Each structure stands twice: as structure tokens, then as C-alpha cells.
Amino acid sequence: MYSRLYYETKLKTIISERWKTHLIANPEDASKSGPPLQFQNKIIRELYDSETPEIKAEVERRREEGEDDEELDVNDGEDVGEEEGQRHAKAAAYQK
């Protein structure tokens, strides 16, 4: 949940703004429904690289502890159909 929460509260806005700037320089990408994963990962890597050593150490600590592993119930308490639940479970397994 931490990474998803962080994405929603901070990263999503930054990535959206960078995507808008990218589209100005690359109008041929305007047909895409949003920033592709490769683009998002590039921006996230740039942001991570600019963080302090303390923040990087905290990220590494949380990654090693697997705090997000217990939060991979991607339904987030929502009542989803069986097919959607299976899709979520498959995505969570892939992430692990």
C-alpha cells in the first residue's frame, strides 16, 4: 500500500506533468492512453536518483522487509467479481 499511496500522492502528478511535456515534443505519442510503463519507470528512476542517501536507505530497508508484500491484496477491500479478482491475483503474483 505504501508504494501505491506514494504513487497516488506524489508520483502520479509529476509523471502526468512530464508526460504532457513529452507530448509537446513528441506529438506522435498522443494516441497513447497515458504514459507507458517504460516512461513512468524512467521518471521514477530519475526521482529516486535525486533522493538523499537517507531516503534511499529507507527505501532499501522497506524493500528488504517486504512491507509491500503483505499489502499486495490488490482488491483493497473492494468487492470485485471473480474474473477481476483472478486478474488482480495474477498481477500480484507477477509483482512478487
N, C-alpha and C positions, 0 to 999 in steps of 0.2 A: 504494500500500500504506500510505503514511503516514496518509492520511485514514481508511482503513478500520481501521487499527490503533488510531488515536486514538479512533475511534468505539467500538470494542470495549472499550478500556481505560479510557475516561473518560466519553464522552458517553452511551453506552447506559444506564449505571446512573442518571445524572442524569435522562435523558429518561424512563426507566421509573418513577422515583420521582415525577416531575412528572405523569406520566400517571395514576398511582394517585390522586394528589391531585385531578387534574382529574375523574376518575370519581366521586369522592365528591360533588363539587359538580354533576356532570352525569351522573347515572346512566343517562340515555338513550343515552349513548355506549358503554355497557358491552358492547353487542352487537358492537362493532368488535373485530377480532382483535388489535389493538395500536394504538399511537399512529399516526395518519395522518401522511403526509409533511408536510403543512402544519403540524401541531402540532410535529413534530420540528424543522422549519426555524425556527419561532418561538423555540423554546428555544435552538437553536444560535445564532441571531442575538443573543438576549439575552446568552448566554455570551460571544460574540465582542465585543459592545459593551462588556462589562465588563473586557476584557483590557487590558493595558498597551500603550502605543504601540509598545514594542519587539516584543511578540508580534504585534501587527497588522502591523508592518513585515516580520517573518519570514514570516507567512502570505502577504503580498503577494509577497514575493520568491519563495517556493516556487511560488505560482500562476503568476507570470510565467515562471519557469524551466520550468514544466511537469513538475516531478518526478513527479507522479502519472501523467502521460501514459504513461510507459514502464511503469508498474505496472498499467495497465488490462487486463492479461491476467487476466480475472476468474476463470479456471479455477484459478488459484493452484497449478498443477501437478497438480491432481486429474484423474483420468481420468473425464471425463463423456461421456455419449452425444452423438451428432451433433446431435440436436434441442436438447438442453440447451446444447451448445456454440454453436449458432446463436443461441439466446436470449441467451446471455451476450455474444456478439459484437454483437448488435443493441443491447443495453443499453450496452455500452462505447462504441459509435459514437454513441449518443444523448447520452451524457455529454460527449463531445468537442464 
